[in-house]
Amino acid sequence: MSNEIAKKLKCVAIRNGAEIWVEEEKIQALIENPNLISETKFIRIGEELINTADIIGIFSPETMEELTRRKNGEWKCKYGYW
């Protein structure tokens, strides 16, 4: 077991359905200034070159998990998933 702190990840969702998971501090500029996303230009995220016009959002792991569960037919209520 390691005492290392896990890094916060965010998902950059792309219009074609791709999900790019990246550490939050590496995309902090996009999170703090959403106007950068509305401009059409290419940015590098990790090893990927992305057109900012194709980014539909930057989401938390919890949001992406709920989206995946809904796509798989699972719904959440106050008692849990079913």
N, CA and C of each residue as an Amber inpcrd file, in Angstrom:
protein
   246
   0.8370000  -1.1810000   0.0000000   0.0000000   0.0000000   0.0000000
   0.8780000   1.2390000   0.0000000   0.4770000   2.2200000  -0.7710000
   1.2590000   3.4360000  -0.9140000   0.5540000   4.5900000  -0.2120000
   1.3350000   5.5040000   0.3080000   0.7800000   6.7040000   0.9360000
   0.7240000   7.8670000  -0.0340000   0.9470000   7.5910000  -1.3140000
   0.9450000   8.6330000  -2.3220000  -0.4730000   9.1590000  -2.5390000
  -0.6110000  10.4590000  -2.6360000  -1.9150000  11.0860000  -2.8510000
  -2.2680000  10.9690000  -4.3330000  -3.4980000  10.5560000  -4.6040000
  -3.9510000  10.4400000  -5.9850000  -4.1500000  11.8320000  -6.5760000
  -3.8050000  11.9600000  -7.8470000  -3.9680000  13.2440000  -8.5210000
  -5.3950000  13.3810000  -9.0150000  -5.9110000  14.6120000  -8.9830000
  -7.2630000  14.8720000  -9.4510000  -7.2830000  14.8180000 -10.9720000
  -8.1820000  14.0170000 -11.4990000  -8.3170000  13.8950000 -12.9410000
  -9.5800000  14.5930000 -13.4060000  -9.5380000  15.0860000 -14.6150000
 -10.6960000  15.6610000 -15.2840000 -10.7980000  15.0070000 -16.6520000
 -12.0150000  14.9340000 -17.1510000 -12.2440000  14.3660000 -18.4720000
 -12.5710000  15.4920000 -19.4440000 -11.7880000  15.5790000 -20.4990000
 -12.0830000  16.5150000 -21.5760000 -12.8730000  15.7180000 -22.6070000
 -14.1650000  16.0170000 -22.7270000 -15.0360000  15.2900000 -23.6470000
 -15.0300000  15.9870000 -25.0030000 -14.8340000  15.1880000 -26.0380000
 -14.7320000  15.7020000 -27.4050000 -16.0110000  15.3480000 -28.1660000
 -16.3630000  16.1620000 -29.1180000 -17.5960000  16.0070000 -29.8820000
 -17.7380000  14.6260000 -30.5280000 -16.6430000  13.9870000 -30.9200000
 -16.7230000  12.6770000 -31.5720000 -16.8950000  11.5320000 -30.5710000
 -17.0170000  11.8580000 -29.2770000 -17.2220000  10.8300000 -28.2600000
 -15.9630000  10.4400000 -27.5090000 -14.8290000  10.9410000 -27.9290000
 -13.5650000  10.6140000 -27.2500000 -13.5300000  11.2810000 -25.8810000
 -12.9000000  10.5940000 -24.9460000 -12.7070000  11.1280000 -23.6020000
 -11.2090000  11.1660000 -23.3350000 -10.6960000  12.3320000 -23.0240000
  -9.2780000  12.4790000 -22.7230000  -9.1620000  12.7910000 -21.2380000
  -8.5790000  11.8470000 -20.4990000  -8.4100000  12.0160000 -19.0540000
  -7.0540000  12.6220000 -18.7950000  -7.0430000  13.7100000 -18.0300000
  -5.8090000  14.4490000 -17.7890000  -5.8430000  15.0180000 -16.3710000
  -4.6680000  15.2220000 -15.8170000  -4.5720000  15.8000000 -14.4770000
  -5.0970000  17.2330000 -14.5140000  -5.8350000  17.5880000 -13.4740000
  -6.5130000  18.8860000 -13.4230000  -5.5510000  20.0590000 -13.6090000
  -4.3760000  20.0010000 -13.0000000  -3.4730000  21.1480000 -13.0950000
  -2.9430000  21.3580000 -14.5120000  -2.9700000  20.3130000 -15.3500000
  -2.4800000  20.4730000 -16.7260000  -3.4680000  21.1960000 -17.6230000
  -4.7330000  21.2500000 -17.2160000  -5.7350000  21.9680000 -18.0160000
  -6.3710000  23.1080000 -17.2210000  -5.6810000  23.5440000 -16.2000000
  -6.1990000  24.6070000 -15.3320000  -6.5280000  25.8740000 -16.1220000
  -5.7280000  26.1930000 -17.1370000  -5.9900000  27.4000000 -17.9330000
  -7.3270000  27.3050000 -18.6480000  -7.6940000  26.1160000 -19.1340000
  -8.9900000  25.9460000 -19.7940000 -10.1390000  26.0430000 -18.8010000
  -9.9190000  25.5110000 -17.5980000 -10.9620000  25.5460000 -16.5730000
 -11.1980000  26.9810000 -16.1010000 -10.1260000  27.7390000 -15.9070000
 -10.2390000  29.1010000 -15.3970000 -10.7140000  30.0910000 -16.4450000
 -10.4570000  29.8020000 -17.7220000 -10.8330000  30.7230000 -18.7890000
 -11.5900000  29.9720000 -19.8800000 -12.8940000  29.7410000 -19.7030000
 -13.6600000  28.9850000 -20.6900000 -13.7200000  29.6380000 -22.0660000
 -13.3910000  30.9140000 -22.1610000 -13.3810000  31.5740000 -23.4680000
 -12.3330000  30.9740000 -24.4000000 -11.3050000  30.3380000 -23.8290000
 -10.3010000  29.6790000 -24.6660000 -10.9140000  28.5330000 -25.4650000
 -11.9590000  27.9060000 -24.9020000 -12.5960000  26.7810000 -25.5820000
 -13.4570000  27.2560000 -26.7400000 -14.0540000  28.4310000 -26.6250000
 -14.9540000  28.9140000 -27.6690000 -14.2030000  29.3450000 -28.9250000
 -12.9300000  29.6510000 -28.7980000 -12.1320000  30.0250000 -29.9610000
 -11.7270000  28.7690000 -30.7280000 -11.6400000  28.8840000 -32.0400000
 -11.1970000  27.7580000 -32.8430000  -9.6830000  27.8220000 -32.9890000
  -9.0260000  26.9400000 -32.2500000  -7.5830000  26.8180000 -32.3600000
  -7.1980000  25.4400000 -31.8500000  -6.0000000  25.0340000 -32.1480000
  -5.5310000  23.7220000 -31.7210000  -4.6710000  23.8630000 -30.4730000
  -4.9150000  22.9590000 -29.5260000  -4.1200000  22.9220000 -28.3010000
  -3.6260000  21.4990000 -28.0970000  -2.5530000  21.3750000 -27.3670000
  -2.0110000  20.0570000 -27.0520000  -2.4450000  19.6760000 -25.6470000
  -3.0830000  18.5010000 -25.5360000  -3.4560000  17.9310000 -24.2530000
  -2.7740000  16.5810000 -24.1750000  -1.7420000  16.4940000 -23.3570000
  -0.9490000  15.2710000 -23.3180000  -0.2830000  15.0610000 -24.6540000
  -0.5380000  13.9190000 -25.2690000   0.0350000  13.6280000 -26.5870000
  -0.9390000  13.9410000 -27.7190000  -2.0940000  14.4590000 -27.3910000
  -3.1400000  14.7210000 -28.3830000  -3.1600000  16.1890000 -28.8000000
  -3.4990000  16.4270000 -30.0430000  -3.6920000  17.7770000 -30.5700000
  -5.1850000  17.9370000 -30.8290000  -5.8350000  18.8480000 -30.1030000
  -7.2890000  18.9660000 -30.0930000  -7.7180000  20.3330000 -30.6190000
  -8.7480000  20.3280000 -31.4510000  -9.3730000  21.5770000 -31.8740000
 -10.3020000  22.0080000 -30.7460000 -10.0940000  23.1780000 -30.1860000
 -10.8910000  23.6220000 -29.0430000 -12.3700000  23.7520000 -29.3880000
 -12.7030000  23.9320000 -30.6540000 -14.1060000  24.0220000 -31.0440000
 -14.8270000  22.6860000 -30.8710000 -14.0840000  21.5860000 -30.7870000
 -14.6810000  20.2570000 -30.6350000 -14.8350000  19.8290000 -29.1860000
 -14.3700000  20.6350000 -28.2390000 -14.5120000  20.2870000 -26.8230000
 -15.9340000  20.6110000 -26.3900000 -16.6410000  19.6000000 -25.8510000
 -18.0080000  19.8480000 -25.3870000 -18.0540000  20.1350000 -23.8970000
 -16.9840000  19.7950000 -23.1760000 -16.9580000  20.0940000 -21.7540000
 -15.7910000  19.4410000 -21.0460000 -15.5420000  19.9100000 -19.8370000
 -14.5230000  19.3360000 -18.9560000 -15.2720000  18.8780000 -17.7150000
 -15.2300000  17.5530000 -17.4660000 -16.0870000  16.9580000 -16.4540000
 -15.2980000  16.2320000 -15.3790000 -15.9130000  16.1210000 -14.1970000
 -15.3150000  15.3860000 -13.0790000 -15.5120000  13.8870000 -13.3000000
 -14.7200000  13.0650000 -12.6230000 -14.8990000  11.6110000 -12.7340000
 -16.3000000  11.1670000 -12.2950000 -16.8640000  11.8240000 -11.2880000
 -18.1910000  11.4620000 -10.8150000 -19.2550000  11.6950000 -11.8910000
 -19.1600000  12.8100000 -12.5750000 -20.1050000  13.1120000 -13.6470000
 -19.9840000  12.0900000 -14.7700000 -18.7610000  11.7360000 -15.1310000
 -18.5550000  10.7690000 -16.2050000 -19.0470000   9.3840000 -15.7930000
 -18.8790000   9.0270000 -14.5180000 -19.3750000   7.7270000 -14.0440000
 -20.9010000   7.6670000 -14.1440000 -21.5780000   8.7420000 -13.7330000
 -23.0360000   8.7670000 -13.8230000 -23.5020000   8.7080000 -15.2660000
 -22.8220000   9.3940000 -16.1590000 -23.1670000   9.3560000 -17.5770000
 -23.0160000   7.9450000 -18.1280000 -21.9310000   7.2820000 -17.7960000
 -21.6920000   5.9140000 -18.2540000 -22.7530000   4.9620000 -17.7170000
 -23.1000000   5.1120000 -16.4440000 -24.1370000   4.2560000 -15.8530000
 -25.4890000   4.4630000 -16.5450000 -25.8390000   5.7210000 -16.8460000
 -27.1060000   5.9800000 -17.5440000 -27.0980000   5.3630000 -18.9300000
 -25.9530000   5.4590000 -19.6320000 -25.8490000   4.8510000 -20.9610000
 -26.0180000   3.3400000 -20.8840000 -25.5990000   2.7500000 -19.7680000
 -25.7010000   1.3070000 -19.5780000 -27.0460000   0.9030000 -18.9760000
 -27.9560000   1.8400000 -18.8020000 -29.2880000   1.5420000 -18.3140000
 -29.4290000   1.5410000 -16.8070000 -28.4290000   2.0250000 -16.0840000
 -28.5240000   2.0950000 -14.6300000 -28.9770000   3.4910000 -14.2250000
 -29.8600000   3.5560000 -13.2510000 -30.3620000   4.8270000 -12.7690000
 -30.0760000   4.9510000 -11.2980000 -29.9540000   6.1550000 -10.8180000
 -29.6070000   6.4010000  -9.4290000 -30.7870000   7.0390000  -8.7060000
 -31.0430000   6.5360000  -7.5130000 -32.0110000   7.1530000  -6.6280000
 -31.3620000   7.3060000  -5.2610000 -32.1240000   7.7110000  -4.2690000
 -31.5230000   7.9320000  -2.9470000 -31.0300000   6.6410000  -2.3090000
 -31.4450000   5.4760000  -2.8160000 -31.0220000   4.1960000  -2.2600000
 -29.8210000   3.5860000  -2.9890000 -29.4140000   4.1790000  -4.0910000
 -28.2680000   3.6900000  -4.8550000 -28.6280000   3.4930000  -6.3250000
 -27.8240000   2.6830000  -7.0140000 -28.0320000   2.4400000  -8.4350000
 -28.9060000   1.2200000  -8.6530000 -29.7020000   1.2160000  -9.6980000
 -30.4970000   0.0610000 -10.0680000 -30.6980000   0.0310000 -11.5720000
